[in-house]
Amino acid sequence: MRAIRRGFTLIEMMIAVVVSSIVVAGLYSIFNLQSRQFLYQDLQMEMHQNIRFATDVLSRSIRMAGYGTGGTVTGYHGSSSDDDTLPVIMSWDAQGDNDSDGITVVYADPSLRMNTEASIETCGTESFTFDLTILDHETKISEYEAGELLLCSDYANLTGIESYLWVISSVSASSGIISVEENSGYSDFESVCGDSENLSPSMLCSKAHVMTFYIDADDGDGVGPGSAENPVMMMDLNLDWPSSDDVPLVDNIEDVQFEYCVNDSSTGPTCDSDHPENWDDDVSSGSEDGVWMVRMHIVGRSSRKDPQMLQTSKRPELANHSAASSSDYYHRQVLTTEVAVRNLRLQDNL
């Protein structure tokens, strides 16, 4: 007897298609969910790394502020019109792009400190000599270059530590001579070291670091790589920011806000979150050398928008910077930390 062969019925095929569609849809949903989760984790890790790096750079620099100085520096970068000295911490409240803050710190390089030879130099000197037979002075002096800054401090001054800043014009490592540009024309320098006076016979000198940190989020100024879509934390090395020679440090840092706890009493302030009255968004002129702590709020933003986000986000309110008025599809992380300015605390306690 011949066997009867039957195929699938239409109903059976429809059931098979429906079941297959349900399975495929389930697999696609799982794949889509995992893809979104992977994207979210990738963006979170990227923001986390950027914020940690920005925090590390700022913390180390702020913590060093004032090292090798008496709290202020006279000479180059000082005032040519009055007796204002260069503070070792300068606050720039809402003076960056999108009303972000900036900060300038000044300190001496701890690894390049050298004593000048015991010789008398006038205040208008254009060179300093270092004894190459002492320790590793020959190695250290080779680390200096023309165009950099030389910071020398006179610890023997009876009225307090005086710190001076010069621009290096040339370096002779073989003779131990560092030539500098004369500080004439800077009233702050001339007020403590006049033309008829001499510098201390022996001063402790080092390479100076004068660094300003700010946010570049403007692609229309022709300076720096930052833009509204890619805000960048920048570092300036000569107080002329923003300029074409500034160094980009960290991408996608959207906002930085600084607050300062200033010593304005004989016992010192209480610098903690329970005493908000001791924290200011700016440092007033004349009190920069009394900064005990700096609180910084750093906002990291994802490098790209997430179009599948169910909830939008916006830049949050921090310190005296109000929140953004509109939402977008960027992810954000905020890190707040406090740094003790130990060198200025030490000066206050001397």
Wavefront OBJ file of the C-alpha trace (Angstrom):
o trace
v 0.000 0.000 0.000
v 1.387 3.392 -0.882
v 2.198 5.715 2.103
v 0.339 8.993 2.320
v 2.660 12.029 2.725
v 1.306 15.097 4.446
v 2.870 18.590 4.821
v 2.292 21.249 7.469
v -1.075 22.766 7.602
v -1.479 26.555 7.455
v -2.416 26.661 11.128
v 0.678 24.690 12.080
v 2.871 27.054 10.060
v 1.259 30.110 11.654
v 1.815 28.656 15.114
v 5.466 27.943 14.232
v 5.965 31.504 12.935
v 4.360 33.017 16.037
v 6.488 30.902 18.386
v 9.632 31.714 16.400
v 8.788 35.420 16.452
v 8.311 35.352 20.207
v 11.681 33.613 20.677
v 13.479 36.025 18.307
v 11.833 39.031 19.969
v 12.901 37.744 23.374
v 16.478 37.229 22.190
v 16.532 40.687 20.634
v 15.214 42.256 23.844
v 17.947 40.519 25.843
v 20.591 41.603 23.321
v 19.297 45.186 23.314
v 19.224 45.301 27.106
v 22.765 43.969 27.354
v 23.956 46.437 24.711
v 22.413 49.337 26.588
v 23.906 48.107 29.833
v 27.328 47.751 28.215
v 27.081 51.284 26.794
v 26.011 52.664 30.169
v 28.848 50.913 32.007
v 31.348 52.076 29.389
v 30.230 55.692 29.751
v 30.222 55.445 33.544
v 33.770 54.054 33.584
v 34.941 56.755 31.181
v 33.459 59.517 33.355
v 34.856 57.921 36.498
v 38.377 57.815 35.073
v 38.205 61.407 33.817
v 36.964 62.741 37.159
v 39.550 60.781 39.124
v 42.361 62.101 36.940
v 41.100 65.692 37.157
v 40.762 65.378 40.942
v 44.260 63.933 41.272
v 45.863 66.750 39.247
v 43.999 69.502 41.079
v 44.512 67.974 44.531
v 48.268 67.582 44.108
v 48.691 71.126 42.783
v 46.468 72.801 45.398
v 48.108 70.836 48.193
v 51.515 72.179 47.068
v 50.364 75.821 46.855
v 52.756 78.110 48.702
v 55.582 75.584 49.041
v 58.932 77.382 49.099
v 57.303 80.794 49.580
v 56.205 83.057 52.367
v 52.600 82.940 51.201
v 53.003 85.548 48.441
v 55.526 86.179 45.662
v 56.860 89.529 44.432
v 58.358 90.378 41.071
v 57.332 88.932 37.735
v 53.538 88.401 37.525
v 53.162 90.917 40.331
v 51.641 94.377 39.913
v 53.319 97.213 38.028
v 50.845 99.805 39.293
v 50.712 99.209 43.045
v 52.152 97.001 45.773
v 49.922 93.970 45.148
v 51.907 90.764 45.359
v 51.183 87.547 43.494
v 49.139 85.301 45.812
v 50.027 81.619 45.846
v 46.297 80.886 45.443
v 44.132 83.013 43.159
v 40.426 82.294 42.728
v 38.580 82.964 39.488
v 34.887 82.734 40.332
v 32.610 82.165 37.314
v 35.244 83.492 34.917
v 35.566 80.348 32.811
v 33.374 79.105 29.978
v 29.764 78.437 31.018
v 30.459 80.217 34.348
v 32.852 77.498 35.525
v 35.520 78.510 38.054
v 39.278 78.657 37.656
v 42.149 78.544 40.128
v 45.808 79.604 40.037
v 48.417 78.043 42.314
v 52.076 78.982 42.820
v 54.780 76.819 44.382
v 58.457 75.911 44.139
v 59.567 72.588 42.685
v 60.645 70.539 45.731
v 63.100 68.422 43.727
v 65.152 71.341 42.330
v 65.896 73.457 45.412
v 69.383 75.014 45.559
v 71.109 77.637 47.710
v 72.746 80.557 45.949
v 76.426 81.204 46.608
v 77.115 83.418 49.613
v 77.623 86.594 47.586
v 75.912 89.956 47.744
v 73.692 90.783 44.783
v 71.784 94.012 44.254
v 68.011 93.938 43.897
v 68.505 94.717 40.203
v 70.687 91.671 39.602
v 70.408 89.759 36.352
v 72.202 86.575 37.396
v 72.539 84.120 40.274
v 75.440 81.757 40.899
v 75.071 78.291 42.446
v 77.941 76.247 43.855
v 78.284 73.168 41.642
v 80.398 71.362 44.259
v 77.409 71.071 46.595
v 75.395 67.886 46.434
v 73.738 67.463 43.041
v 73.516 71.126 42.052
v 75.064 70.457 38.647
v 72.351 67.917 37.859
v 69.614 70.186 39.162
v 70.699 73.295 37.296
v 70.626 71.378 34.024
v 66.854 70.989 34.548
v 66.309 74.757 34.201
v 65.564 76.347 30.835
v 65.241 79.854 29.433
v 61.687 81.160 29.609
v 60.919 79.288 32.838
v 60.542 80.959 36.229
v 63.040 81.107 39.089
v 61.622 81.462 42.599
v 63.999 82.434 45.423
v 63.070 82.897 49.075
v 64.883 84.887 51.739
v 64.311 83.095 55.043
v 66.616 85.473 56.930
v 64.384 88.511 56.485
v 63.421 89.877 59.903
v 59.956 90.950 58.755
v 59.033 87.508 57.430
v 59.891 85.274 54.500
v 60.225 87.232 51.252
v 59.829 85.309 48.003
v 60.853 86.658 44.616
v 60.039 85.563 41.070
v 62.227 86.105 38.006
v 62.046 85.038 34.350
v 65.053 82.927 33.344
v 66.842 84.304 30.288
v 69.665 81.737 30.031
v 71.284 78.881 31.943
v 74.960 77.883 32.095
v 75.117 74.460 33.694
v 78.913 74.351 33.440
v 79.427 77.565 35.440
v 76.380 77.304 37.697
v 74.957 80.660 36.578
v 71.270 81.296 35.936
v 70.650 84.616 34.192
v 67.303 86.343 34.735
v 65.364 89.334 33.496
v 65.545 92.281 35.880
v 62.436 92.872 37.999
v 62.432 96.636 37.476
v 58.972 98.049 36.922
v 57.204 95.739 39.348
v 56.115 97.933 42.245
v 55.509 94.979 44.562
v 59.149 93.918 44.149
v 60.557 97.434 44.414
v 58.597 98.052 47.620
v 60.510 95.271 49.405
v 63.780 95.385 47.426
v 64.618 98.885 46.156
v 67.271 99.886 43.664
v 69.708 100.868 46.413
v 69.201 97.664 48.414
v 70.726 94.203 48.237
v 69.295 90.724 48.250
v 70.151 88.289 51.025
v 73.676 86.828 50.653
v 72.191 83.332 50.444
v 68.722 82.422 49.252
v 66.963 79.131 48.649
v 65.858 78.910 45.023
v 63.953 76.516 42.816
v 62.013 76.349 39.588
v 58.629 77.993 40.047
v 55.295 76.520 38.984
v 52.559 79.070 38.270
v 49.577 77.071 37.007
v 45.987 78.017 36.264
v 43.300 75.371 35.788
v 40.090 76.213 33.958
v 37.412 74.731 31.670
v 37.471 75.369 27.929
v 34.037 74.815 26.373
v 34.142 77.456 23.646
v 35.052 76.424 20.109
v 34.438 79.922 18.799
v 37.411 81.651 20.443
v 40.016 79.802 18.370
v 41.909 78.827 21.531
v 42.103 75.312 22.906
v 40.372 72.112 21.796
v 37.282 72.498 23.989
v 33.734 72.942 22.742
v 30.181 72.699 24.051
v 30.117 69.078 22.883
v 33.566 68.312 24.352
v 34.471 70.499 27.373
v 38.137 70.162 28.355
v 39.983 70.973 31.581
v 43.014 73.076 30.637
v 46.256 74.119 32.333
v 47.892 77.509 31.753
v 51.518 78.076 32.788
v 51.960 81.839 32.570
v 48.778 83.599 33.705
v 47.666 84.588 30.207
v 44.771 82.156 29.908
v 43.127 81.305 27.663
v 45.977 81.151 25.146
v 47.210 78.886 22.378
v 50.030 77.421 24.494
v 47.740 76.117 27.247
v 47.837 72.373 27.895
v 44.678 70.214 27.577
v 44.474 67.831 30.540
v 41.143 66.001 30.741
v 38.286 65.659 28.255
v 34.611 65.955 29.133
v 34.965 67.858 32.408
v 31.869 70.043 32.156
v 32.149 72.179 35.279
v 34.504 72.866 38.196
v 33.414 74.924 41.204
v 35.788 75.923 44.012
v 35.033 77.025 47.581
v 37.581 78.343 50.071
v 37.929 78.192 53.842
v 40.019 81.182 54.934
v 41.783 81.708 58.242
v 40.418 84.976 59.613
v 40.923 84.422 63.327
v 43.713 83.658 65.764
v 42.377 80.178 66.412
v 41.733 79.303 62.782
v 38.433 78.419 61.125
v 36.469 75.219 61.403
v 36.622 73.899 57.869
v 33.949 71.236 57.701
v 30.491 70.755 56.229
v 28.854 71.653 59.559
v 30.172 75.226 59.291
v 29.132 76.493 55.844
v 29.584 80.075 57.004
v 33.369 79.584 56.828
v 33.304 78.691 53.119
v 33.297 81.297 50.330
v 33.006 80.966 46.571
v 35.747 83.538 46.051
v 38.896 84.695 47.837
v 38.924 88.406 48.520
v 42.046 90.439 47.853
v 44.472 90.352 50.745
v 43.266 87.053 52.216
v 44.681 84.685 49.597
v 47.618 83.738 51.814
v 45.209 82.635 54.568
v 43.463 79.857 52.634
v 43.405 76.718 54.773
v 41.254 74.421 52.674
v 39.858 74.281 49.146
v 36.681 72.376 48.304
v 36.232 71.430 44.672
v 33.175 70.121 42.868
v 33.964 68.424 39.554
v 31.298 67.479 37.016
v 32.236 64.806 34.496
v 30.022 64.335 31.474
v 29.756 61.392 29.107
v 31.502 61.764 25.760
v 28.279 61.185 23.852
v 24.555 61.322 24.354
v 22.512 58.242 25.127
v 19.433 58.457 22.861
v 17.763 55.514 24.615
v 17.701 57.093 28.039
v 14.229 57.087 29.542
v 15.132 59.954 31.854
v 16.989 63.088 30.819
v 19.749 64.671 32.914
v 21.132 68.183 33.273
v 24.110 69.884 34.845
v 23.427 70.039 38.606
v 23.569 73.017 40.944
v 26.965 73.295 42.652
v 28.257 75.984 45.026
v 27.074 79.327 43.561
v 26.555 77.909 40.056
v 22.879 77.247 39.438
v 21.662 74.154 37.615
v 21.224 74.136 33.866
v 17.816 75.304 32.698
v 17.258 72.489 30.217
v 17.816 68.758 30.202
v 19.742 66.657 27.705
v 20.703 63.054 27.165
v 24.204 63.095 28.658
v 25.221 61.021 31.660
v 26.975 62.866 34.484
v 28.991 62.163 37.611
v 29.877 64.639 40.372
v 32.830 64.321 42.735
v 33.340 66.699 45.669
v 36.545 66.655 47.674
v 38.393 68.937 50.097
v 42.125 69.620 50.067
v 44.134 71.062 52.962
v 46.566 73.787 51.879
v 49.177 72.648 54.367
v 51.948 75.099 53.385
v 49.762 78.134 54.097
v 48.593 76.568 57.370
v 52.218 76.171 58.343
v 52.881 79.847 57.546
v 49.940 80.909 59.730
v 51.235 78.852 62.634
v 54.810 80.158 62.533
l 1 2 3 4 5 6 7 8 9 10 11 12 13 14 15 16 17 18 19 20 21 22 23 24 25 26 27 28 29 30 31 32 33 34 35 36 37 38 39 40 41 42 43 44 45 46 47 48 49 50 51 52 53 54 55 56 57 58 59 60 61 62 63 64 65 66 67 68 69 70 71 72 73 74 75 76 77 78 79 80 81 82 83 84 85 86 87 88 89 90 91 92 93 94 95 96 97 98 99 100 101 102 103 104 105 106 107 108 109 110 111 112 113 114 115 116 117 118 119 120 121 122 123 124 125 126 127 128 129 130 131 132 133 134 135 136 137 138 139 140 141 142 143 144 145 146 147 148 149 150 151 152 153 154 155 156 157 158 159 160 161 162 163 164 165 166 167 168 169 170 171 172 173 174 175 176 177 178 179 180 181 182 183 184 185 186 187 188 189 190 191 192 193 194 195 196 197 198 199 200 201 202 203 204 205 206 207 208 209 210 211 212 213 214 215 216 217 218 219 220 221 222 223 224 225 226 227 228 229 230 231 232 233 234 235 236 237 238 239 240 241 242 243 244 245 246 247 248 249 250 251 252 253 254 255 256 257 258 259 260 261 262 263 264 265 266 267 268 269 270 271 272 273 274 275 276 277 278 279 280 281 282 283 284 285 286 287 288 289 290 291 292 293 294 295 296 297 298 299 300 301 302 303 304 305 306 307 308 309 310 311 312 313 314 315 316 317 318 319 320 321 322 323 324 325 326 327 328 329 330 331 332 333 334 335 336 337 338 339 340 341 342 343 344 345 346 347 348 349 350
